[in-house]
Amino acid sequence: MTLWTYHPPGFRIDLPGLAINSLRSPYWNEPLTPLYKEAWAELRDTLGTDQFIWCCTASGCWLPNEFCPVDEWVLNVPDSQILAFIWEPGWDDILKGKGNDWEKVFVEKKLVKPDSNISALVPIPLLPAWGATCRGRLVNPLWRQEAEFLRTRDLAMRRRYVNMYRGYAANPKSIDIARKMDAERADYLEESLGVKASGHSEGMIALWTPEFQSRCGRSQPNE
């Protein structure tokens, strides 16, 4: 089964001998999940281990969050090697004290299909056969599509795209959040394409073709 999992930038889930300290979970002292400690202890005792990572069975379950950046990983794990499948609404009810029905938490493996409400618990260390691959920082899907498109173009065009977003980010007429997002988009393209802005925005208007407008979701500027 193809799985997706999200972790802090630089955290390598594919390291041989990896061990996880569950006490460092961001949910450990989260006010919105007051029963996390008790629920985690019950889950650990049921599985007989606390050495696993939480994975999504469907893509697109996580949304980019500028305050909590994460890297996206993809791996393929046979159902037989997955510790358990979790029904997220049932797990969430237990964490928040809205219920205590553990039978609603675990999903039978034979019934599992990719679902945004079903997570998979995968044991660590990961096996090389599972092919864990880091896709880099989680970003808006349109940004990733744009980067894939630019990989088919020459270096000059890649750099012109980066220059364009740098230009938007420096535009004093734009609102702060728009400028911040354009700066992050330029950073992402530089990182994923291995190019740097040239320090100017000459020739960027020539990029405003119908194809480009549909990809970046903007209209041609009036000036």
N, C-alpha and C positions, 0 to 999 in steps of 0.2 A: 504494500500500500504506500502511495506517495503521501508524505507528511510535510508539514511546514512548522517551523519553530522559530521563536524570536528571542534574542538575547542581547545584552549590552554590547556595544561596539568593542571589538577586540577580544571578546570571550570566545575561545575556541572549543566548541563542543566535540571536535574530532580528535582531541589530544589523547594519546594512549595513556591509560592509567588515570583518566580524569575522575575526580571525586568532587561532589557538590556538598557544600555546607548549607543545609536548609535554613539555618538561623539567619542567613543573609538575604532571605527572600524579602522583597519589598512589601509583601502582604503580611509579614510577621506582626507588625504593629500598626496595621491599617485600621483606622476607626470604622470604615465601612464594612469590614469583615471581622467583627469582634470575636468570633469563635474559630478563627483560623488555626490557632495553636492546637486546640482540642481536636478539630477535624483532621488536621495534618497528622497528629499522633495516631488517630484511628485508621487513617489511610495507610500510614507506614506499617502499622501492626498487621493490617489485613493483607498487605502485599508482601510483608516480610523483608522490606528494604525501603530506604529513602533515597537510593541512588538511581534516579531516573529523571528524564526531562519531559516536560509537558509539550505535546505537539498538537497542531490542528490537523483535522482530517480533510479540510477543504481550504482552498486558497482564498485570499482576500478577507480573512477573519480579523486581521489586525489592521488598524488604520494608522497612518503616520502621525506622530505626536512630537512636535518640536521640543517639548519639555521632557520627553523621555525617548530619545533616539534608540533604535534597535537595529541589529543586523538580521536579515532574513536568511534562514537555512532551509534547504530542501533535502530530504532523504527518503529512501525507499526501504521499508522494513516489512518483512513477511508478517502476516497477522499472527502466526504461531509464536513469533518472538516479541510481540507486544505484551507488556505486563497486564494492561487493562485498558478498557475503553470507558470513558467517563461522560455521563449525561450532564452537561454544564448547568442547565437550570436546576437540577436536583442538588448538585454540588454547591451552587450559589445559595440555595435555600438553607443548607446546613451552615455555611459560613456566616450567614446573616441571622441565624436563629429563627428562621421561618419554618423549619421542618427538621426532622431527624430520621427520614426514611432512607436508609442506605441502599435499600433494594432499588430505589429510583436513581441511584448514583451510577451503578455499574451497568454497562450494556453488554449483552451477550455478543461474543465475537461473530457468531454466524449471522447476526442481525445487522451488523455494522455496514453502513455505506457512507461515503463522504458527506459530511453534514457540518454546518457551522456550529451546531450545538453539541457535537461529539468530539471529544479530545482523546488522544492516545498517549499513554504513559510508556515511554521507551527507556529501557535500561541502559545505564552507562557503566563502563566505557562503551562507546559505539563500536560495532564491528565494521571493518573496512568494506565489507561486502554491501553495506547499506548505502555507500556512496554519498555521505553527507557533504553537501556543497554550499558554501556561503555565497549568497547572491548580493552581498553588500548591504548598505544602509537601506532600510525600508523607506520608500518614498512614494509619492503620488504615482499611480500606475501610468499616467500619461507621460510623466518624466521618463520612466523606464522605456516606454514605447518610443519616445523621442530619441533616447540614447541608442536604442537598437536601430532605428532609422539612420541616425548619423554614422553609425559604424559602417554603413554601406556607402558613405560619401567620402570625399577626399579631405585631407587635413585642413585645407583652407576653409571649407564650409563648416567643419566642426568648430574651428576657432571663431568663425563669424557668428555662429550661434551663441557661443560663450560670450563674445563681445556684446551681443545684443542684450542678453540678460544682465550683464554688468552695466550696460547703459541704462536699462530700466531701473536697476537698483540705485543708480546715482541720480535719478530724475527727482528733483525737489518738488515737482508738482504731484507726484504720486503719494498716496497715503503710506504711512509707516509699515503697515502689515504687508502691503503689496511690494514695497521695496525689499523687505526682509525675505519674502518668499522668492523674489527674483534673484536675490543674492544667493539663497540656498540652492536655487535651481542651477545657477551658474557653477556653484561649488560642486554640485553633483555631477554635472556634465564634465567638468575638469577632471574630477576623480575617476569617473567611469570611462572616459574617452582618452585620458592621458594627455590632455592638451591644456594650454594656459591661454588666457586672454592676452591679446597683443597690446592692451593699454589704450586702445582707441576703438571707435565704433564706425569707422569709415566703411561705406559700402553695405551697411546693414539693411538699408531700405530695399536693396535689390532682393533681399530674402523674402519679401512679402508677396509670395506667390500664393494662389489659391490652395495649393497643397500644404504650404507652410502654415497658412492661417488656420486650416482645419486641424493641424497638429498642435498648435500652441493655443488655440482658442481665442485669438485676438484679431481685431480688424486692423487694416493698414492705417497708420497714424496720419494725421493731417499736416503734420510739420516734421 
